[in-house]
């Protein structure tokens, strides 16, 4: 799981040391505009960006970084904290008509990026790169492909060891934020990973109501099954990464004229952890949570952090516990799976298969609890409930009746 769990950070605002206890993978949104200062034909000057960073925060205010960013300092500090870095190259306001020579400029940028950042490059700062984030909002698929194909070839020529991800796509019916999977049909030599964003929406605008990850009435996990099916038929061997998923929780209420629906801090923690568990049981190789920190703003994607103003939420402690408990373990099997009643997944230690952890929870979203009795194969070492606060997790006696709640219970077992 330590090679599976990731988080989305922010180029300037990410405090790597604060988030190192919750995962070792981090994804950054890296705006190409910053490197070329708006001129796509301009040569890069790595490790420096081409201009100061300016961004719009969640409240709509524009902010600017004081100096031209030094990528060696920024991504280097993340590496020093133990993180492996995935970079999502965003095209920002650079629609195709604003590129001077689209194919030529994209190739040159991709090659320069790989030669400097790649694992075999000069700085060795980045192990994977995404060509675009959610370009379907501003690019037609054929327009995006002009940049994708050229930039991918540049990356391959710059450092063939740098993994390439597609922009956000999905098998089955695409949504407004994702490219249809067939966009990448026949392009297998140009990418290594299919890139998916999924949020567990029960409703979209205006409520953006979300449901628990196991809810069979939503498309959340089905999107991944559809993507895996497309991959098997069209691009066997390619990995699938979830690079965005998450939930908004805030201490503030939305404005009176808003119908936006939040979840509680407790529910956010439960659904984040259970999403990681569900993804780990599927044909998914990585999952990056959106988002790292928020300013307690009760609107879409603006309250998705596991910290609030850099103070841990319950989800921070729950995610930290998951990472520290299962970091050296990998998913092995579904011990029991009763939709709407009970999930029990087993994880095996990567170095010692006799060491196992079974995770037990109620796959529901209405506070459902139940009791079970269970005989475990092997010796139970300890059992802990997912924590919501700092300090030791609650110890649970599993020798008799076991209370199963929507907060996962971890049971460590030694098999002789």
Order of alpha helices (4+ residues) and beta strands (2+ residues): beta-alpha-beta-alpha-beta-beta-alpha-beta-alpha-beta-alpha-beta-beta-beta-alpha-beta-alpha-beta-beta-beta-beta-alpha-beta-beta-beta-beta-beta-beta-beta
